[in-house]
Structure formats: structure tokens, C-alpha cells
Amino acid sequence: MPDRISSDTIDQELIPGARNAIRTCLRLKPEERITIITDEATQEIAAALQCEVEELGAEHAVFILENYAPRPLTGMPEIILEDLATSQVSIFCAQTQRGELGSRIQMTAVVNKHRLRHGHMVNISHQIMLEGMRADFRAIDAFSQKLVERARMTSKVTCRTPAGTDYVADISPTLKWLKTAGIITQEKWGNLPGGEIFTSPFNSNGVFVVDGVVGDYLCRKYGDIEATPLTIEIEENRIRSLRCDNKVLLEEFRAYTSTDENSSRVGEFAIGTNTACTRVIGNILQDEKIPGIHIAFGHPYAEHTGQSWISRTHIDCVGRNFDIWFDDKKVMESGKFLL
């Protein structure tokens, strides 16, 4: 049987972000069904989401992961995958643990197959519920639509930062740009908070300095790495060399990006568009939405971008204070859009 989280003592500060998620981003209707997947560490936020669903009157099921399988997960529990297949809307609202990416890929495969409107709230925190999740997502979506239309007419994106990033991504018209700006559709599930456009680059070269955060479980471990940035030299879309004064981070990142033959390959090239996110907080879920560039090594969301290869891993890398050019047109200066 699914779980029910007690809603007796919900933190009222969480309600605006939860309402934004359920009513604005996912546009849940009373006649629809929603599956909420959470864990023990994130129950408080899940309770606020459940409260909004109950107020709306929609049928729902809540699953606390630890009640169905030991963590870290080796796979998404079958009962949860079966329940997802009966819903029109879903949310994954939980903390990551090392080695669990495969279980989330299993989950999103069901989401994609059944075309659910899915909100991905990986490593969601109280702070993000009060910041990024309170954004005006309708305005962010409208701006992101204008930006993605420009991006689709661009063949080369150049980005530079004061920290030393000097990186060029070659864009192919055969690889799709997608918008995940908070208003979630059946076309592509999206992170919440939303606010980005992304593609898989045809090729890319240069230096990318990660002076914000790195993704997956490494983000919780290292947080904001501005004091010890990770410098990545990229040649023909693959990592050529890595440098970082934090040798433990350096070796963990090297090991992560050596997992399979495509783990060191740039799979995602993205531009954050959530203007409610104004500073790095040390959490990839929100920090990758900051206006600027982030790239990810590994899985290129091939099912959406049309890329020709896959990977078992995906790790995002966020920098700060970007200047960006679409071909020869400057579209960002010092982290501020010029459009």
C-alpha cells in the first residue's frame, strides 16, 4: 500500500513553493492522478506537496523510498514503477545517494513511455522551496521560449568567465534544443525549480572552469567549490585534462567521469534562465538554473535531444559570471542577459 505523510504540522513557509509546483508547474487537475516519490529526509516537503494535492481533490499515491527498498537503491521498486504507469502526473522529491542514478533512469523511462508531466525535485531543500520554487514560472517560461528560439538559429555558442572559462560549443540542427523552464509538459519532464534551455552539443572545445558546483552525489559532499575550482580542458567533446587543488574532489570527479566509455563526453550544454536564482547556494538542483552556462558529462538525454549515444552517468558542472555569444551576437554579460 502507498504511504500517507502526516500533514498535522506542515511548515507554512513551504506552501507557496508547493502550490507553485502542483498548480502552476504541473497544472494538476482534480480529475487527474499523481504519484509522489519521496524519502525519509524529504518528507516535510513531500507533506506540503501532498497537502496541495489533497486540497485540489486529485487522486494520489505517496511512496517513501525506505519503506520499499534499502538505500542506496539498486533499482526503482517495482511497486512504484507500476503506480507511475497509472498516473498522468508525478514528482520525485528525494535526496540522492551514490549509485542511484540508474534507479532514476528506470523511473524516467516509465515517465517518458506514458508521457507523464513529471517534476524532478532531486535534492530539494527548504531553502530552494523558499527561493527558486517561488519564481514566477510563467514569466521565466516566456523568456526561455524567446531564448530557445534564438538558440535554434545558432551554430556556435561561445562562453567566457573571469575564472578562466573559454569554451565553444558547436550546435547541430539535427540535435534538438529543449526548454524546461518550470511549466512542465508531456513532451519533456523537467526539474523543479525549472529554468533552463539545453541541447546536446555536436562538438565542443576549450576550457571550462567549474567555480560553482558539480552535480549528482558529489554536490552534497562538496557544495560550492569557488575556493577550489575544477578546471576541465575539453577537446573534441571529451575531457582531455583535469586540474583542482582539492585532490580528493579531483580524483572522485575523475573516477565518476571514467565509469563508462561516454562518461567523459559532454552530453548536455545548457543555459540557466531562472532569474529568481541569483547566487550559488551549493545545491545543483537550483544552481544549474542560475543565468549562465552549465555543461554535463555523460548521458545526453538522447531520447529527447536526438543524440546518437548514451551513458550510465550524468554529472553537471556549473560556473559563474558568464559572457555568452550566440554566433557573433552577445547575449549575456557578467551573468546578466542582454536580450
C-alpha positions in Angstrom: 0.0 0.0 0.0 1.2 3.5 -0.7 2.1 5.8 2.2 0.4 8.9 3.7 2.5 11.5 5.3 1.1 13.3 8.3 0.0 16.8 7.4 -0.6 18.0 11.0 2.5 20.1 11.3 3.3 21.4 7.8 5.7 24.3 7.7 3.6 27.1 6.2 6.7 28.6 4.6 6.7 25.6 2.2 3.2 26.1 1.0 3.8 28.8 -1.7 6.5 26.7 -3.4 4.4 23.6 -3.1 1.4 25.4 -4.6 3.6 26.7 -7.4 4.8 23.1 -8.1 1.3 21.5 -8.1 -0.8 24.2 -9.7 1.5 26.3 -11.9 4.3 24.0 -13.0 2.5 20.6 -13.2 -1.0 22.1 -13.7 -2.6 19.1 -11.9 -6.3 18.9 -12.4 -8.8 17.4 -9.9 -9.7 14.6 -12.3 -6.1 13.5 -12.7 -3.9 11.2 -10.7 -0.4 12.0 -9.3 2.4 9.8 -7.9 4.7 11.4 -5.3 8.0 9.6 -4.6 9.9 10.9 -1.6 12.3 9.7 1.2 12.6 10.0 4.9 14.9 13.0 4.6 12.5 15.0 2.4 9.1 14.0 4.0 8.5 17.6 5.2 8.5 19.0 1.6 6.5 16.0 0.3 3.9 16.7 3.0 3.4 20.2 1.7 3.0 18.8 -1.9 0.6 16.2 -0.6 -1.4 18.9 1.2 -1.8 20.9 -2.1 -2.9 17.7 -4.0 -5.5 16.9 -1.3 -6.8 20.5 -1.3 -7.2 20.2 -5.1 -9.0 16.9 -4.7 -6.9 14.8 -7.1 -6.3 11.1 -6.6 -2.8 10.4 -5.4 -0.2 7.9 -4.1 2.8 8.7 -2.0 5.8 6.4 -1.6 8.6 6.8 0.9 11.5 5.0 -0.7 12.9 3.5 2.5 9.6 1.6 3.0 10.1 -0.3 -0.2 13.9 -0.9 -0.6 17.2 -0.3 1.2 19.2 2.8 0.3 21.2 3.3 -1.9 18.7 1.9 -4.4 19.9 -0.7 -6.8 16.7 -0.2 -8.8 13.5 1.7 -8.5 11.0 -0.6 -6.6 8.6 -2.3 -9.0 5.5 -1.2 -7.0 6.5 2.4 -7.6 7.1 1.9 -11.4 3.7 0.2 -11.6 2.0 3.0 -9.8 3.6 5.6 -12.1 2.2 3.9 -15.1 -1.4 4.6 -13.8 -0.8 8.4 -13.3 -0.8 11.4 -15.5 1.5 13.5 -13.2 4.4 12.6 -11.0 7.0 14.1 -8.7 10.4 12.7 -7.5 11.1 14.6 -4.3 14.1 13.0 -2.5 17.8 13.2 -1.8 20.4 11.4 -4.0 22.7 8.7 -2.8 25.8 7.3 -4.6 25.0 4.8 -7.3 21.3 5.6 -7.6 21.2 7.3 -11.0 20.2 4.0 -12.6 17.1 3.8 -10.5 16.1 7.3 -11.5 16.7 6.5 -15.2 14.3 3.5 -14.7 11.7 5.9 -13.3 12.1 8.5 -16.1 11.8 5.7 -18.7 8.3 5.0 -17.4 7.6 8.7 -17.3 8.7 9.0 -21.0 6.8 5.9 -22.1 3.5 7.1 -20.5 4.1 10.8 -21.2 3.6 11.9 -17.6 4.1 15.5 -16.6 6.9 14.9 -14.2 8.6 17.2 -11.7 12.1 16.1 -10.8 13.0 17.6 -7.4 16.2 15.8 -6.7 18.0 17.1 -3.6 15.2 19.6 -3.0 15.8 21.6 0.2 13.9 24.0 2.5 16.0 26.9 1.1 15.1 26.0 -2.5 11.4 25.9 -1.7 11.7 29.4 -0.3 13.8 30.7 -3.3 13.8 29.0 -6.7 10.4 27.4 -6.2 8.8 30.8 -5.6 9.8 32.1 -9.0 7.3 33.5 -11.5 7.5 30.5 -13.8 5.1 31.8 -16.3 7.5 34.8 -16.9 10.6 32.5 -16.9 8.9 30.2 -19.4 8.0 33.1 -21.7 11.6 34.4 -21.6 13.0 30.9 -22.1 10.9 30.4 -25.1 12.4 33.5 -26.7 15.9 32.4 -25.8 15.4 28.8 -27.2 14.1 30.2 -30.5 17.3 32.3 -30.8 19.4 29.2 -29.8 17.8 27.1 -32.5 19.1 29.5 -35.1 22.6 29.5 -33.7 25.5 27.3 -35.0 28.1 28.2 -32.3 27.9 29.3 -28.7 31.0 30.9 -27.1 31.3 31.4 -23.3 33.9 33.0 -21.2 34.3 33.8 -17.5 36.7 35.8 -15.3 37.7 32.5 -13.7 39.2 31.3 -17.0 36.4 29.6 -18.9 36.9 29.9 -22.7 34.7 27.3 -24.3 33.0 26.9 -27.6 30.1 24.5 -28.3 29.2 23.7 -31.9 25.4 23.3 -32.3 23.8 20.9 -34.9 20.4 21.5 -36.3 19.9 17.7 -36.1 20.1 17.8 -32.3 17.1 19.4 -30.5 17.2 22.3 -28.1 14.6 21.8 -25.3 13.1 24.1 -22.7 12.5 23.1 -19.1 11.5 26.4 -17.6 9.1 25.3 -14.9 5.9 24.8 -17.0 6.1 21.1 -17.4 4.5 19.3 -20.4 4.2 15.8 -21.7 7.0 16.5 -24.2 9.8 16.5 -21.6 9.8 16.0 -17.8 11.6 18.8 -16.0 13.5 19.7 -12.9 11.7 21.8 -10.3 12.7 24.6 -9.8 12.8 24.9 -13.6 14.6 27.5 -15.7 16.9 26.3 -18.4 17.2 25.5 -22.1 19.5 22.7 -23.2 20.8 20.6 -26.1 23.5 18.0 -26.7 26.4 19.7 -28.5 27.6 18.3 -31.8 31.1 19.1 -30.7 32.9 21.4 -28.2 36.4 22.5 -27.3 38.1 24.7 -24.8 38.5 25.2 -21.1 35.5 25.1 -18.7 36.2 26.3 -15.1 33.7 24.9 -12.6 33.7 27.5 -9.8 30.1 26.9 -8.8 29.1 23.3 -8.2 29.4 19.8 -9.6 26.4 17.5 -9.7 25.0 14.2 -8.6 26.1 13.0 -5.1 29.3 15.0 -5.3 27.3 18.2 -4.9 26.1 17.3 -1.4 29.7 16.3 -0.4 31.5 19.4 -1.7 28.9 22.2 -2.2 30.1 25.5 -3.5 33.7 24.9 -4.9 34.6 28.6 -5.7 37.6 28.4 -3.4 39.0 25.3 -5.1 37.6 25.4 -8.7 37.8 22.4 -11.0 39.4 23.3 -14.4 38.4 21.0 -17.3 40.2 21.0 -20.6 37.8 19.7 -23.3 38.9 18.5 -26.8 36.6 17.1 -29.4 33.8 17.0 -26.8 35.8 14.8 -24.3 37.7 15.5 -21.2 41.4 15.9 -22.0 42.7 17.0 -18.6 41.5 18.0 -15.1 43.0 20.3 -12.5 41.9 21.1 -9.0 43.6 22.0 -5.7 41.2 19.7 -3.9 42.8 16.4 -4.8 40.0 14.3 -3.3 37.4 16.0 -5.4 39.7 15.8 -8.4 40.0 12.0 -8.1 36.3 11.5 -7.3 35.3 13.5 -10.4 37.9 11.7 -12.5 36.6 8.3 -11.3 32.9 9.3 -12.0 33.7 10.5 -15.5 35.6 7.2 -16.2 32.6 5.0 -15.4 31.8 4.0 -19.0 33.1 4.9 -22.5 30.9 8.0 -22.7 31.1 9.3 -19.1 33.8 11.8 -20.1 31.9 13.1 -23.1 29.9 16.3 -23.0 26.3 15.2 -23.2 24.5 18.4 -22.2 25.0 22.0 -23.0 22.6 24.3 -21.1 21.8 27.9 -20.3 20.1 28.7 -17.0 17.1 31.1 -17.2 15.7 31.3 -13.6 16.2 34.9 -12.7 15.0 34.2 -9.1 18.2 32.3 -8.6 20.8 35.0 -8.0 23.7 33.2 -6.3 25.3 29.8 -5.9 23.9 28.0 -2.8 25.8 24.7 -3.2 22.8 22.7 -4.5 22.9 21.6 -8.1 19.1 21.5 -8.4 18.9 25.3 -8.0 22.4 26.3 -9.0 22.2 24.9 -12.5 19.2 27.3 -13.1 21.2 30.4 -12.4 21.5 32.5 -15.6 24.7 31.3 -17.2 26.1 28.1 -18.7 26.3 24.6 -17.3 27.5 21.5 -19.0 27.1 17.9 -18.1 29.4 14.9 -18.9 27.6 11.6 -19.7 24.0 10.8 -20.5 22.8 13.3 -23.3 19.1 12.7 -22.8 19.3 11.1 -26.2 15.6 10.2 -26.1 14.8 14.0 -26.2 17.8 15.6 -27.9 18.3 13.0 -30.6 21.9 12.3 -29.7 23.3 9.0 -31.0 25.0 7.7 -27.9 24.1 7.1 -24.2 25.9 6.8 -20.8 25.0 5.3 -17.4 26.3 8.5 -15.7 25.4 12.3 -15.9 27.3 14.9 -13.9 26.5 18.7 -14.2 29.2 21.4 -13.9 28.2 25.0 -13.1 30.3 28.1 -13.4 29.8 31.8 -12.5 29.6 35.2 -14.2 29.4 34.2 -17.9 29.7 36.2 -21.0 27.9 34.4 -23.8 27.7 34.8 -27.6 25.3 33.2 -30.0 27.4 33.1 -33.1 28.7 36.7 -33.1 25.8 38.2 -31.0 26.5 38.8 -27.3 23.5 37.6 -25.3 24.9 37.7 -21.7 27.5 39.9 -19.9 28.7 39.1 -16.4 25.8 36.7 -15.8 23.1 39.2 -17.0 21.0 38.6 -20.1 21.2 41.3 -22.7 18.1 40.2 -24.6 
